Amino acid sequence: MQLWLIPTLYAIASVAAGFLVPRLESTFLAASLNLSTSSAQAYLSAVASGMMALTGIVFSIAFVLVQFNAVVYSPRLVVWFARDRLLFHSLGMFVATFMYSLSTLAWVDRQGAQGVPFLSAAIVAAMLVASVLMLAQLVQRLNNLQIMRVLQALGDTGRQVIVSTYQAVPWRTSGNAARAQDFQGTPELTVKHAGNPQSVTSIDIARLVGHARRMDGLIMMECGVGDTLLEDSVIMRAHGTTTLVPEKELSACVHLDEQRTFEQDPKYAMRLLVDVAIKALSPAINDPTTAVQAIDQIEDMLRRLAKCDLEACLAFDEAGDLRVIYRMPTWEDYLALAFDEIRQFGSTSIQVMRRLRAALVELAACVDGERARLVRDYLIHLDSGIERSGFDPQDRAAARIEDRQGLGLSHHQGGGAASRAPSEEMGRAVS
């Protein structure tokens, strides 16, 4: 549901209740609030005028605060904060309270009849209490814009996406992968994007498997989640088909939006964490500690990704036949996304270099085989960057010490460990 519909539905419901409830009350409920007409009018007028003033003040401050923090963290975080449903529910409740108060006010002393509608006045009081509770929740939610809570929220979201993307995938069963060689050659069907540039937010692999089975062919995806599709960008190609499926049905399996989302895209959570880190490392902010805290979340995500089968990009049907080949990031892609920009923009910070080195050394201990080799190569690359940096010899030696706090608790044995050559230090740490 579109978020703007939330306050709209609140407003429509309050207008409908404002017309219906007082009429039903006057017809079937002969109770009247033991309150003078002038007092009731003052009470309802105060609620109505106060809610509109509160709405303007609260949401002006909220949007300014969100914009300010999003500029400090990352411009891509603006949408994440602004799409919070609590924000729209709060706006809807404030507007509903205002409009229903006006409707009830119109029934006080209506046509000269003395009395105050009891039920309607009670509903106004209940809506006022609900508005106060929502205001408290909104203030608490804005308090979550603190940097540590933002980083933790991004990390939590990334961890959830990793689980849903790599572990809850029923189509990844074993099958005849060699069958892909039977579908070499010119594709029978090519699906292209038409329209304005849009980002791939998710791909319905299970549905594509069903279509490929109907066609008795193989679908090869030419785009991945997070890619931006331009006019005539190839989305997928179908090979070896005997029965063609309409392009609309195939393209409907690829969900598009104006911007990336977290769904099926662990890279996006990591991308935002990296954005926060490099923004903190900019000369305008110069906050390497925030970058170190972002690396904490990034390293945790990489450790979880290390336990996943990142190379499994094949989808099989129930008979074990290969039906869809899709694109997913490799371990090398994740390493580059996680560390390249932080290494480049943090090359003048000893604190960041020490934290990066600690992350790579401990990550190398969590993986083996080709993945471990890639981590060791990256560690050598990091050490060579330290050697080429503008640090003096003492700072270069300090930058080669692993420290999970950046500058706090070094992990080396003996006073001479810091002065070892980069390759020797790497070998000692990884072995």
C-alpha positions as CSV (number, residue, x, y, z in Angstrom):
1,M,0.0,0.0,0.0
2,Q,1.2,3.5,-0.9
3,L,2.3,5.3,2.3
4,W,0.3,8.5,1.5
5,L,-2.8,6.3,1.7
6,I,-2.3,5.8,5.4
7,P,-3.2,9.4,6.6
8,T,-5.8,9.6,3.8
9,L,-7.6,6.6,5.2
10,Y,-7.5,8.0,8.7
11,A,-9.0,11.3,7.4
12,I,-11.7,9.5,5.5
13,A,-12.6,7.3,8.4
14,S,-12.8,10.4,10.8
15,V,-15.0,12.3,8.4
16,A,-17.3,9.3,8.0
17,A,-17.5,8.7,11.8
18,G,-18.1,12.5,12.3
19,F,-21.2,12.3,10.2
20,L,-22.5,8.9,11.3
21,V,-21.7,8.5,15.1
22,P,-23.4,11.7,16.3
23,R,-26.6,11.0,14.3
24,L,-26.7,7.4,15.7
25,E,-26.0,8.7,19.1
26,S,-28.8,11.3,19.0
27,T,-31.2,8.7,17.7
28,F,-30.4,5.6,19.8
29,L,-28.5,6.9,22.8
30,A,-30.2,9.4,25.0
31,A,-27.1,10.0,27.2
32,S,-25.6,13.4,27.5
33,L,-22.4,14.5,29.1
34,N,-22.8,16.4,32.3
35,L,-21.0,19.4,31.0
36,S,-22.1,22.8,30.1
37,T,-22.2,23.7,26.5
38,S,-19.6,26.4,26.7
39,S,-17.2,24.1,28.5
40,A,-17.7,21.4,25.9
41,Q,-17.1,23.8,23.1
42,A,-13.9,25.1,24.8
43,Y,-12.7,21.5,25.3
44,L,-13.4,20.4,21.7
45,S,-12.0,23.7,20.2
46,A,-8.8,23.3,22.3
47,V,-8.4,19.7,21.0
48,A,-8.9,20.7,17.4
49,S,-6.7,23.7,17.4
50,G,-4.0,22.1,19.5
51,M,-3.8,19.0,17.2
52,M,-3.2,21.1,14.1
53,A,-0.5,23.2,15.9
54,L,1.1,20.0,17.2
55,T,1.0,18.4,13.8
56,G,2.8,21.3,12.2
57,I,5.5,21.6,14.9
58,V,6.2,17.9,15.3
59,F,6.4,17.1,11.6
60,S,8.5,20.2,10.8
61,I,11.0,19.2,13.4
62,A,10.9,15.5,12.3
63,F,11.5,16.2,8.7
64,V,14.3,18.7,9.4
65,L,15.9,16.2,11.8
66,V,15.6,13.3,9.3
67,Q,17.1,15.5,6.5
68,F,19.9,16.7,8.7
69,N,20.9,13.2,9.8
70,A,20.5,11.8,6.3
71,V,22.9,14.4,5.0
72,V,25.4,13.5,7.7
73,Y,25.1,9.8,7.2
74,S,24.1,9.2,3.6
75,P,21.6,10.7,1.1
76,R,20.3,7.1,0.5
77,L,19.1,7.0,4.1
78,V,16.6,9.8,3.5
79,V,14.1,7.4,2.0
80,W,14.7,4.7,4.6
81,F,13.8,7.2,7.4
82,A,11.0,8.9,5.6
83,R,9.3,5.6,4.7
84,D,8.8,4.7,8.4
85,R,5.1,3.7,8.7
86,L,4.9,5.1,12.2
87,L,5.4,8.6,10.8
88,F,2.4,8.2,8.5
89,H,0.2,6.6,11.2
90,S,1.0,9.4,13.5
91,L,0.1,12.0,10.9
92,G,-3.1,10.1,10.2
93,M,-4.1,10.0,13.9
94,F,-3.3,13.7,14.4
95,V,-5.5,14.6,11.4
96,A,-8.3,12.3,12.4
97,T,-8.4,13.7,15.9
98,F,-8.6,17.2,14.5
99,M,-11.4,16.4,12.1
100,Y,-13.5,14.3,14.4
101,S,-13.2,17.1,17.1
102,L,-14.6,19.6,14.6
103,S,-17.5,17.2,13.7
104,T,-18.3,16.7,17.4
105,L,-18.1,20.4,18.0
106,A,-20.8,20.9,15.3
107,W,-23.2,18.7,17.3
108,V,-22.8,20.6,20.6
109,D,-25.9,22.7,21.2
110,R,-27.2,21.8,17.8
111,Q,-30.3,23.7,16.8
112,G,-30.6,25.1,20.3
113,A,-30.9,21.7,22.0
114,Q,-29.0,21.7,25.2
115,G,-26.6,18.8,25.8
116,V,-23.2,17.5,24.8
117,P,-22.9,14.1,22.9
118,F,-21.5,11.7,25.4
119,L,-20.1,9.0,23.1
120,S,-18.6,11.5,20.6
121,A,-16.9,13.4,23.4
122,A,-15.5,10.2,24.8
123,I,-14.2,9.2,21.4
124,V,-12.4,12.5,21.1
125,A,-10.8,11.9,24.5
126,A,-9.7,8.4,23.4
127,M,-8.3,9.7,20.1
128,L,-6.4,12.4,22.1
129,V,-4.8,9.8,24.3
130,A,-3.9,7.7,21.2
131,S,-2.3,10.8,19.6
132,V,-0.2,11.4,22.7
133,L,0.9,7.7,22.7
134,M,1.8,7.9,19.0
135,L,3.7,11.2,19.7
136,A,5.8,9.4,22.4
137,Q,6.5,6.5,20.0
138,L,7.5,9.0,17.3
139,V,9.9,10.8,19.6
140,Q,11.4,7.5,20.5
141,R,11.8,6.6,16.8
142,L,13.5,9.9,16.1
143,N,15.8,9.1,19.0
144,N,16.9,6.0,17.0
145,L,18.6,8.4,14.5
146,Q,21.7,8.3,16.8
147,I,24.6,6.9,14.9
148,M,25.0,3.7,16.8
149,R,21.4,2.8,16.5
150,V,21.4,3.6,12.8
151,L,24.4,1.4,12.2
152,Q,22.9,-1.4,14.3
153,A,19.6,-1.1,12.4
154,L,21.4,-1.3,9.1
155,G,23.4,-4.3,10.3
156,D,20.2,-6.1,11.6
157,T,18.5,-5.5,8.3
158,G,21.5,-6.8,6.4
159,R,21.6,-10.0,8.5
160,Q,17.9,-10.6,8.0
161,V,18.3,-10.2,4.2
162,I,21.3,-12.7,4.2
163,V,19.1,-15.3,5.9
164,S,16.2,-14.8,3.6
165,T,18.3,-14.7,0.5
166,Y,20.8,-17.5,1.0
167,Q,19.0,-19.9,3.4
168,A,15.2,-19.7,2.6
169,V,15.5,-20.7,-1.0
170,P,13.5,-23.8,-1.9
171,W,14.5,-23.8,-5.6
172,R,18.2,-24.4,-4.8
173,T,18.2,-28.2,-5.0
174,S,20.7,-30.4,-6.7
175,G,20.1,-31.3,-10.3
176,N,21.5,-31.7,-13.7
177,A,23.6,-28.6,-14.1
178,A,25.4,-30.0,-17.1
179,R,22.1,-29.7,-19.0
180,A,23.0,-26.0,-19.5
181,Q,25.3,-27.1,-22.3
182,D,22.3,-28.3,-24.3
183,F,21.0,-24.7,-24.5
184,Q,24.0,-23.0,-26.1
185,G,23.4,-20.8,-29.2
186,T,21.0,-18.1,-30.1
187,P,18.2,-17.5,-27.6
188,E,14.6,-18.1,-28.8
189,L,13.3,-15.2,-26.7
190,T,15.0,-12.0,-25.4
191,V,13.1,-9.9,-22.8
192,K,14.2,-6.2,-22.7
193,H,13.2,-3.3,-20.5
194,A,11.1,-0.5,-21.9
195,G,10.6,2.8,-20.1
196,N,12.4,5.0,-17.6
197,P,15.4,3.8,-15.7
198,Q,14.4,1.6,-12.8
199,S,16.2,-0.5,-10.3
200,V,15.7,-4.3,-9.9
201,T,14.4,-4.7,-6.3
202,S,13.7,-8.5,-6.4
203,I,13.4,-11.4,-8.7
204,D,10.8,-14.1,-8.4
205,I,13.0,-17.1,-9.1
206,A,10.4,-19.7,-8.2
207,R,7.9,-18.2,-10.7
208,L,10.6,-18.1,-13.4
209,V,11.3,-21.8,-12.8
210,G,7.7,-22.5,-13.5
211,H,7.7,-20.5,-16.7
212,A,10.9,-22.2,-17.9
213,R,9.4,-25.6,-17.1
214,R,6.3,-24.7,-19.2
215,M,8.6,-23.7,-22.1
216,D,10.8,-26.7,-21.5
217,G,13.8,-24.5,-21.7
218,L,16.4,-22.5,-19.8
219,I,16.1,-18.9,-18.7
220,M,19.4,-16.9,-18.2
221,M,19.1,-13.7,-16.3
222,E,21.1,-10.8,-17.6
223,C,20.5,-8.5,-14.6
224,G,20.8,-8.9,-10.9
225,V,19.1,-7.4,-7.9
226,G,20.3,-3.8,-7.5
227,D,21.0,-3.3,-11.2
228,T,19.5,-0.2,-12.9
229,L,17.7,-1.1,-16.1
230,L,17.8,1.4,-19.0
231,E,15.8,1.6,-22.2
232,D,16.4,-1.7,-24.1
233,S,18.5,-3.2,-21.3
234,V,18.3,-7.0,-21.6
235,I,16.5,-8.6,-18.7
236,M,16.7,-12.3,-19.6
237,R,17.2,-14.7,-22.4
238,A,15.3,-17.9,-23.0
239,H,17.0,-20.9,-24.6
240,G,15.7,-24.1,-26.0
241,T,12.1,-23.3,-25.6
242,T,9.4,-25.2,-27.3
243,T,6.4,-23.1,-26.1
244,L,6.9,-19.4,-25.7
245,V,5.6,-17.5,-22.7
246,P,4.4,-13.9,-23.3
247,E,7.1,-11.4,-22.4
248,K,4.8,-9.6,-20.0
249,E,4.6,-12.7,-17.8
250,L,8.3,-13.1,-17.8
251,S,9.1,-9.5,-17.1
252,A,6.5,-9.5,-14.3
253,C,8.9,-11.8,-12.4
254,V,11.4,-9.0,-12.2
255,H,10.2,-6.4,-9.7
256,L,11.3,-2.8,-10.4
257,D,11.2,0.4,-8.4
258,E,12.6,3.9,-8.6
259,Q,15.4,2.9,-6.2
260,R,17.0,-0.1,-4.6
261,T,15.5,-1.8,-1.6
262,F,16.8,-4.3,1.0
263,E,14.7,-7.2,-0.4
264,Q,17.0,-10.0,-1.8
265,D,19.9,-7.5,-1.7
266,P,22.5,-7.9,1.1
267,K,24.7,-5.6,-0.9
268,Y,22.4,-2.6,-0.3
269,A,22.7,-2.8,3.5
270,M,26.4,-3.1,3.2
271,R,26.4,-0.2,0.6
272,L,24.7,2.0,3.2
273,L,27.1,1.1,5.9
274,V,30.0,1.9,3.6
275,D,28.3,5.2,2.7
276,V,28.1,6.1,6.4
277,A,31.8,5.2,6.9
278,I,33.2,7.1,4.0
279,K,31.0,10.1,4.8
280,A,32.5,10.1,8.3
281,L,35.9,10.0,6.7
282,S,35.3,13.1,4.6
283,P,37.4,16.2,5.5
284,A,34.2,18.0,6.3
285,I,33.3,15.6,9.1
286,N,36.6,13.8,10.0
287,D,35.1,11.2,12.3
288,P,37.1,7.9,11.9
289,T,35.5,6.4,15.0
290,T,32.2,6.2,13.2
291,A,33.9,4.5,10.3
292,V,35.3,1.9,12.8
293,Q,31.9,1.3,14.2
294,A,30.5,0.8,10.6
295,I,33.3,-1.7,10.0
296,D,32.1,-3.7,13.0
297,Q,28.7,-4.3,11.3
298,I,30.3,-4.9,7.9
299,E,32.7,-7.5,9.3
300,D,29.8,-9.3,11.0
301,M,27.8,-9.4,7.8
302,L,30.9,-10.8,5.9
303,R,31.3,-13.5,8.6
304,R,27.7,-14.6,8.0
305,L,28.2,-14.5,4.2
306,A,31.2,-16.7,4.6
307,K,28.9,-19.5,5.8
308,C,26.7,-19.2,2.7
309,D,26.9,-20.8,-0.7
310,L,27.5,-17.7,-2.7
311,E,28.3,-19.5,-5.9
312,A,24.9,-21.3,-6.1
313,C,23.2,-19.3,-8.9
314,L,21.3,-22.2,-10.4
315,A,17.6,-22.9,-9.9
316,F,16.2,-26.4,-10.7
317,D,12.6,-27.7,-11.0
318,E,11.1,-30.6,-9.1
319,A,12.5,-33.1,-11.7
320,G,16.0,-31.8,-11.1
321,D,16.4,-30.1,-14.4
322,L,18.2,-26.8,-14.6
323,R,15.7,-24.0,-15.4
324,V,17.1,-20.6,-14.4
325,I,20.6,-19.2,-14.2
326,Y,20.7,-15.9,-12.3
327,R,23.3,-13.5,-11.0
328,M,24.5,-13.2,-7.5
329,P,27.6,-11.4,-6.0
330,T,30.7,-13.4,-5.4
331,W,32.9,-13.4,-2.3
332,E,35.3,-11.1,-4.2
333,D,32.4,-8.7,-5.0
334,Y,31.5,-8.5,-1.3
335,L,35.1,-7.9,-0.2
336,A,35.5,-5.1,-2.7
337,L,32.2,-3.5,-1.7
338,A,33.0,-3.8,2.0
339,F,36.5,-2.5,2.1
340,D,37.7,-0.8,-1.1
341,E,36.2,2.7,-0.6
342,I,36.9,2.6,3.2
343,R,40.5,1.7,2.5
344,Q,40.8,4.5,-0.1
345,F,39.2,7.3,1.9
346,G,40.6,6.1,5.2
347,S,44.2,5.8,4.0
348,T,45.2,8.8,6.1
349,S,43.8,7.4,9.3
350,I,45.8,5.0,11.4
351,Q,42.7,4.1,13.3
352,V,40.9,2.9,10.2
353,M,43.9,1.0,8.9
354,R,44.3,-0.8,12.2
355,R,40.6,-1.7,12.2
356,L,40.6,-2.9,8.6
357,R,43.6,-5.0,9.3
358,A,42.0,-6.6,12.3
359,A,38.9,-7.3,10.3
360,L,40.8,-9.0,7.4
361,V,43.0,-11.1,9.7
362,E,40.1,-12.4,11.7
363,L,38.0,-12.9,8.5
364,A,40.8,-15.0,7.0
365,A,40.5,-17.3,10.0
366,C,36.8,-17.8,9.3
367,V,37.2,-19.0,5.7
368,D,39.3,-21.4,3.8
369,G,40.3,-22.3,0.2
370,E,39.8,-19.7,-2.4
371,R,38.0,-17.3,-0.1
372,A,40.9,-17.3,2.3
373,R,43.4,-16.6,-0.5
374,L,41.3,-13.6,-1.6
375,V,41.3,-12.2,1.9
376,R,45.1,-12.7,2.2
377,D,45.6,-11.0,-1.1
378,Y,43.5,-8.1,0.1
379,L,45.5,-7.9,3.3
380,I,48.7,-7.7,1.3
381,H,47.1,-5.0,-0.8
382,L,46.2,-3.1,2.4
383,D,49.8,-3.4,3.7
384,S,51.2,-2.2,0.4
385,G,48.9,0.8,0.6
386,I,50.2,1.6,4.1
387,E,53.8,1.3,2.8
388,R,53.0,3.8,0.0
389,S,51.2,6.2,2.3
390,G,52.5,9.5,3.6
391,F,52.9,8.1,7.1
392,D,56.4,8.3,8.7
393,P,58.0,4.9,9.6
394,Q,56.6,5.0,13.2
395,D,53.0,5.6,12.0
396,R,53.4,2.9,9.3
397,A,54.4,0.4,11.9
398,A,51.5,1.5,14.1
399,A,49.0,1.2,11.2
400,R,50.1,-2.4,10.6
401,I,48.9,-3.5,14.1
402,E,45.5,-5.2,14.3
403,D,43.2,-3.4,16.6
404,R,39.4,-4.0,16.8
405,Q,38.9,-0.6,18.4
406,G,41.1,1.2,15.9
407,L,43.0,2.9,18.6
408,G,42.4,1.1,21.9
409,L,43.7,-2.5,22.2
410,S,46.4,-3.7,19.9
411,H,46.7,-7.4,19.1
412,H,50.4,-8.1,18.7
413,Q,52.9,-10.0,20.8
414,G,56.0,-8.3,22.0
415,G,57.3,-4.9,21.2
416,G,58.9,-5.8,17.9
417,A,55.7,-7.1,16.2
418,A,54.7,-3.7,15.1
419,S,57.9,-3.2,13.2
420,R,57.7,-6.4,11.2
421,A,57.4,-6.3,7.4
422,P,53.9,-6.4,6.1
423,S,54.2,-9.8,4.6
424,E,55.7,-11.3,7.8
425,E,53.0,-9.7,9.9
426,M,50.3,-11.0,7.6
427,G,51.7,-14.5,7.6
428,R,51.9,-14.5,11.4
429,A,48.3,-13.2,11.8
430,V,46.7,-15.6,9.3
431,S,48.6,-18.7,10.1
